[in-house]
Amino acid sequence: MKVTRLHCTHCHTTIENQFEFSKFAALSKEQLHFAEIFITCRGNIKEVEKELGISYPTVRGKLTEIISALGYEQEKKTVAADKSKVIQMLENGEISSEDAIKLLKEE
């Protein structure tokens, strides 16, 4: 689908052309809100957890959904690296064993 017409309701100017959608136009309002929070937290998952009041696995799940909605595939190398990170976070006491189990089952 392409946008072919833009119209200003204030000054009644109309522009016709073939406009392209941004990949971000495919995201839901909730996904866009999450992406904004993620960016303002500079990608720090712990800060996103605090800001939204959600768990680490939920943050990871929402991020994975957005990556998929934007048309990107998660590489298998990333999954292996994520498992190591989950184990490291568990060892450091950053996440609970329940969160670690959820994360490892997701991947």
VOBA-1610 file (N, C-alpha, C; in pm, whole numbers, padded with zeros to 5 digits, always signed):
BEGIN
Met+00084-00117+00000Met+00000+00000+00000Met+00089+00124+00000Lys+00050+00224-00075Lys+00124+00350-00081Lys+00031+00466-00054Val+00082+00564+00015Val+00008+00689+00036Val+00030+00773-00089Thr-00078+00825-00144Thr-00066+00906-00266Thr-00112+01050-00248Arg-00167+01079-00131Arg-00219+01215-00111Arg-00205+01256+00035Leu-00154+01377+00057Leu-00146+01437+00190Leu-00225+01567+00185His-00306+01589+00287His-00391+01709+00289His-00385+01775+00426Cys-00361+01905+00428Cys-00360+01983+00552Cys-00499+02040+00575Thr-00561+02004+00686Thr-00696+02053+00716Thr-00695+02198+00762His-00578+02247+00800His-00568+02387+00846His-00561+02485+00728Cys-00466+02460+00634Cys-00448+02554+00523Cys-00503+02500+00391His-00555+02378+00394His-00616+02312+00278His-00519+02286+00163Thr-00391+02279+00194Thr-00291+02242+00093Thr-00297+02092+00072Thr-00289+02049-00053Thr-00287+01907-00085Thr-00162+01877-00167Ile-00094+01770-00130Ile+00024+01725-00204Ile-00005+01584-00252Glu+00013+01561-00381Glu-00007+01428-00438Glu+00125+01377-00492Asn+00155+01253-00458Asn+00278+01186-00499Asn+00266+01042-00454Gln+00370+00963-00471Gln+00371+00828-00416Gln+00467+00828-00298Phe+00412+00827-00178Phe+00490+00835-00056Phe+00511+00694-00001Glu+00628+00670+00054Glu+00661+00541+00115Glu+00633+00547+00265Phe+00585+00436+00319Phe+00569+00423+00464Phe+00704+00389+00526Ser+00727+00435+00645Ser+00842+00393+00724Ser+00813+00252+00775Lys+00917+00175+00802Lys+00898+00043+00863Lys+00823+00055+00996Phe+00843+00167+01063Phe+00781+00187+01194Phe+00630+00205+01184Ala+00580+00233+01066Ala+00435+00246+01047Ala+00365+00112+01066Ala+00441+00002+01058Ala+00384-00131+01077Ala+00365-00166+01225Leu+00423-00085+01314Leu+00413-00113+01457Leu+00281-00063+01514Ser+00232-00136+01615Ser+00111-00093+01685Ser+00147+00025+01777Lys+00046+00092+01830Lys+00070+00204+01923Lys+00150+00156+02044Glu+00115+00037+02093Glu+00185-00019+02209Glu+00332-00045+02176Gln+00357-00100+02057Gln+00495-00128+02016Gln+00574+00001+01998Leu+00511+00104+01940Leu+00578+00233+01925Leu+00611+00294+02061His+00518+00284+02155His+00541+00336+02290His+00660+00263+02354Phe+00662+00130+02341Phe+00773+00052+02396Phe+00904+00094+02331Ala+00905+00111+02198Ala+01027+00150+02127Ala+01077+00286+02176Glu+00985+00379+02199Glu+01023+00512+02250Glu+01087+00500+02388Ile+01027+00420+02475Ile+01083+00400+02609Ile+01219+00334+02599Phe+01231+00232+02516Phe+01357+00160+02497Phe+01467+00257+02451Ile+01434+00344+02358Ile+01532+00440+02306Ile+01568+00543+02413Thr+01469+00596+02485Thr+01499+00696+02587Thr+01579+00637+02703Cys+01566+00506+02722Cys+01647+00436+02824Cys+01781+00390+02766Arg+01809+00433+02644Arg+01935+00401+02575Arg+01960+00251+02565Gly+01854+00174+02550Gly+01867+00030+02533Gly+01897-00046+02661Asn+01894+00021+02774Asn+01921-00044+02902Asn+01795-00118+02948Ile+01799-00250+02939Ile+01681-00330+02969Ile+01636-00313+03114Lys+01731-00301+03206Lys+01694-00281+03347Lys+01616-00151+03365Glu+01655-00046+03294Glu+01584+00081+03302Glu+01444+00070+03240Val+01434-00005+03131Val+01302-00027+03069Val+01212-00102+03165Glu+01268-00203+03234Glu+01191-00278+03335Glu+01133-00182+03438Lys+01218-00094+03491Lys+01174+00001+03594Lys+01070+00098+03540Glu+01095+00152+03422Glu+01006+00252+03362Glu+00867+00196+03337Leu+00861+00072+03287Leu+00731+00013+03251Leu+00675-00080+03359Gly+00756-00112+03459Gly+00710-00201+03565Gly+00686-00343+03516Ile+00774-00390+03425Ile+00760-00525+03371Ile+00890-00602+03392Ser+00884-00734+03378Ser+01000-00819+03403Ser+01094-00823+03283Tyr+01216-00871+03309Tyr+01317-00885+03204Tyr+01265-00970+03088Pro+01205-01087+03114Pro+01154-01167+03001Pro+01049-01094+02919Thr+00967-01013+02985Thr+00864-00938+02912Thr+00928-00833+02823Val+01031-00765+02874Val+01103-00666+02792Val+01163-00735+02670Arg+01230-00848+02693Arg+01293-00922+02581Arg+01187-00966+02481Gly+01074-01014+02531Gly+00967-01059+02442Gly+00912-00946+02356Lys+00890-00831+02418Lys+00839-00715+02343Lys+00941-00669+02239Leu+01068-00672+02275Leu+01172-00632+02182Leu+01179-00729+02063Thr+01166-00857+02091Thr+01166-00958+01985Thr+01046-00938+01892Glu+00930-00907+01948Glu+00810-00880+01866Glu+00833-00762+01772Ile+00895-00657+01823Ile+00920-00538+01742Ile+01020-00569+01631Ile+01125-00641+01665Ile+01225-00679+01565Ile+01158-00756+01452Ser+01071-00848+01488Ser+00998-00927+01389Ser+00902-00840+01308Ala+00829-00750+01375Ala+00734-00662+01306Ala+00803-00569+01207Leu+00929-00536+01234Leu+01005-00451+01143Leu+01063-00530+01026Gly+01044-00662+01029Gly+01088-00746+00917Gly+01226-00805+00932Tyr+01281-00801+01052Tyr+01414-00857+01075Tyr+01402-00993+01142Glu+01495-01079+01110Glu+01501-01212+01170Glu+01611-01211+01276Gln+01587-01285+01385Gln+01690-01297+01488Gln+01784-01409+01446Glu+01914-01380+01445Glu+02012-01480+01404Glu+02032-01584+01513Lys+02067-01706+01472Lys+02091-01814+01568Lys+02208-01782+01659Lys+02309-01710+01609Lys+02423-01671+01692Lys+02376-01585+01808Thr+02282-01498+01781Thr+02228-01409+01884Thr+02160-01491+01993Val+02087-01594+01955Val+02018-01679+02052Val+02118-01745+02144Ala+02228-01799+02089Ala+02330-01864+02171Ala+02394-01763+02266Ala+02421-01643+02216Ala+02479-01539+02300Ala+02381-01498+02410Asp+02252-01495+02377Asp+02151-01460+02475Asp+02147-01563+02588Lys+02161-01690+02555Lys+02160-01794+02660Lys+02275-01772+02757Ser+02393-01740+02704Ser+02508-01713+02791Ser+02481-01591+02878Lys+02418-01490+02821Lys+02387-01368+02897Lys+02287-01399+03008Val+02187-01483+02979Val+02087-01520+03080Val+02156-01589+03197Ile+02245-01683+03166Ile+02316-01755+03272Ile+02402-01659+03354Gln+02470-01568+03286Gln+02553-01469+03355Gln+02467-01380+03445Met+02352-01336+03396Met+02264-01250+03475Met+02212-01326+03598Leu+02182-01454+03580Leu+02135-01536+03692Leu+02246-01548+03797Glu+02368-01576+03752Glu+02482-01588+03843Glu+02508-01458+03919Asn+02486-01344+03852Asn+02509-01213+03915Asn+02393-01166+04000Gly+02285-01245+04003Gly+02168-01208+04083Gly+02084-01098+04020Glu+02103-01074+03890Glu+02028-00969+03821Glu+01886-01013+03786Ile+01867-01144+03770Ile+01733-01198+03743Ile+01711-01319+03833Ser+01585-01353+03853Ser+01552-01469+03936Ser+01564-01597+03854Ser+01564-01710+03922Ser+01571-01838+03851Ser+01446-01857+03765Glu+01331-01807+03812Glu+01208-01818+03734Glu+01220-01739+03603Asp+01276-01617+03612Asp+01296-01536+03492Asp+01394-01605+03396Ala+01500-01664+03451Ala+01598-01733+03367Ala+01533-01850+03294Ile+01450-01926+03364Ile+01382-02040+03301Ile+01292-01992+03188Lys+01216-01885+03213Lys+01128-01830+03108Lys+01208-01788+02986Leu+01320-01719+03010Leu+01402-01671+02899Leu+01462-01787+02820Leu+01511-01887+02889Leu+01572-02000+02819Leu+01469-02082+02743Lys+01346-02088+02792Lys+01240-02159+02719Lys+01197-02083+02595Glu+01202-01948+02600Glu+01166-01865+02485Glu+01260-01890+02369Glu+01387-01908+02398Glu+01489-01917+02295Glu+01507-02058+02258
//
